[in-house]
Amino acid sequence: MGRNSILILGAGLMQKPAILSAKEMGLKVFVIDADDKAVCVKKADVFKQIDLKDKEKILEYATELKAKESLTAVFTAGTDFSASVSYVCQKLGFASHSYEAALNASIKTQMRECFDKANVPSPKFMKVEESDISPLLLNRVLEKLSLPVVVKPVDNMGARGCRMVRTKFEFTPAIKAAVQASRSGVAIVEEYMEGKEYSIDALIYNNTMTITGFAERHISYPPYFIETGHTMPAILEQDVHDQLISVFALGAKALGLTCGAAKADIKFTDKGPMIGEIAARLSGGYMSGWTYPYASDLNLTKQGIVIASGLEPKELFDKRVPVPYTPSELCKDSPEPYKLFEIPCVRTSAERAWISIPGTVEYIENIEDFTDKAVFDFLPRATVNLGKDVDFPRNNVEKCGNVISVSNDRNIAIKSAENAVSNVFITLSPHNPRTDQFLNNSFSIEEEKFPPFAFGEISLKELSMINGMLEKDAPAAKNIPEFLNSADYINKVDWNYNTITQTAQKFDVLRPKHPAIDARKFWRAVMRGGLQAAVYVSDSTRG
């Protein structure tokens, strides 16, 4: 027999840290994915095409690897398939959460039921199957819950099929979309929680829970929940910090998580901490594999693999510090679930996403070269290629890319990431009906006021103040309408962190030569869609 090996589920970018960490540990790395063209296929020692939903086929392959390749661990991060991992591990006697616990952490209705039984603070909910959808369903929901509510599939991630329902007109389309996005055809309707949101990663081992990442989540663009970035570590009062960790621990215990990773999305509401959801895996979204290691100097993924390999995570133990257990008023009678620890961050890491308006990609460029040493990663999505359609995101897989920056100074980390995002530019093909529809404010009753305006909706009175033409090759920065330089607008930024002034200046860099453009049309486009819209209108006017 040769060296020990590991089977990693997923060959996408989110699994790259796991593949590299396993190789660093000297393990032979077997990787499976349904997509044989996934970005990390070539980083595996051996790749095999297997659907990650097919737990029996994965078990068959893992059994073969255990017999022939000294397989000692099965692992995933940033996928939906922690239950597949636990199923295989339980059958083969490897370290992991139980299969039952992993299902509790994967199926949102089961999760909520576990929380209810253990008195863990979380939203009220209802389960909805496709056969339940009828004109009377909303009345049934409103007997238990009040608008707004949140609708989502019970078994998906990345905010796919997830949205807020604010009016009765939004309800049925939202339920249908959630059911369609669910692998099991089941949706959940939940009470909406108002409050600041956080993401927390942890490793659970031998009845201890060690917090390995505590980030502020930046969620925008209702009725959807688009994570425009996160900042690590979160800055908050110590008492709130301890309460959030304690409720996370109670929730993880209620699900039955005992050995491996756990990840919480949790809010601090006027009722105290309330759990959005807990997953039995490390987080995606660049947190566990990028921002936390940058901010803490701990390779979290490697420590997760150590536990999955049946070993004691000594480095984790050496760096951790105790966290007091602080039960909230809502769960004060619950017993202490784990001994709680945390490995704090020593610097700040900021991740920010960049976004496009609807259209078709013609080319992508950087308006300014990246010379900021605080910018560690520029990560365009593989799906955003020339000739591909892009849209304003309705979930977290439709964003165009991400930037990660790191600094000892929190403000520098944040500003560096936002500045880098502001200088990424996607040129859209001219004369596109989807882009035209967006610029013409075509809203549906099911998505009132979505997608949003870049700088706010311009009134008819303001529009009437704009006259004449932006003359051929005239600099936009010298022709900004006076009211857009007022206090109402001067400090506003769009989704890619540009002000109106910066938008005009960057238009002049990108299109120093442009045709004469109707000024009212040009500035209305800027207000609606920012820099992309300004360039699109210029290019479409050119012919």
TADA-V719163 format. One record per run of one state. SS is the DSSP state (a for helix, b for strand, c for the rest). FROM is the first residue (numbers start at 1). TO is the last residue. Records with the same first field share a line. If there is no record, write none. Layout:
SS->FROM-TO ; FROM-TO
This chain:
c->1-4 ; 10-12 ; 25-27 ; 34-40 ; 44-45 ; 50-54 ; 69-70 ; 76-76 ; 78-81 ; 93-98 ; 105-107 ; 118-121 ; 123-124 ; 133-136 ; 145-148 ; 154-162 ; 166-167 ; 182-185 ; 192-195 ; 206-207 ; 221-225 ; 233-237 ; 256-259 ; 270-271 ; 280-281 ; 283-286 ; 297-299 ; 309-313 ; 320-320 ; 323-328 ; 332-338 ; 343-347 ; 355-358 ; 367-374 ; 381-388 ; 391-400 ; 408-409 ; 423-423 ; 429-432 ; 440-444 ; 448-459 ; 465-468 ; 471-475 ; 479-481 ; 486-499 ; 511-516 ; 543-543
b->5-9 ; 28-33 ; 46-49 ; 71-75 ; 77-77 ; 122-122 ; 125-129 ; 149-153 ; 163-165 ; 186-191 ; 196-205 ; 208-220 ; 226-232 ; 260-269 ; 272-279 ; 282-282 ; 321-322 ; 339-342 ; 348-354 ; 359-366 ; 375-380 ; 389-390 ; 401-407 ; 424-428 ; 469-470 ; 517-518
a->13-24 ; 41-43 ; 55-68 ; 82-92 ; 99-104 ; 108-117 ; 130-132 ; 137-144 ; 168-181 ; 238-255 ; 287-296 ; 300-308 ; 314-319 ; 329-331 ; 410-422 ; 433-439 ; 445-447 ; 460-464 ; 476-478 ; 482-485 ; 500-510 ; 519-542
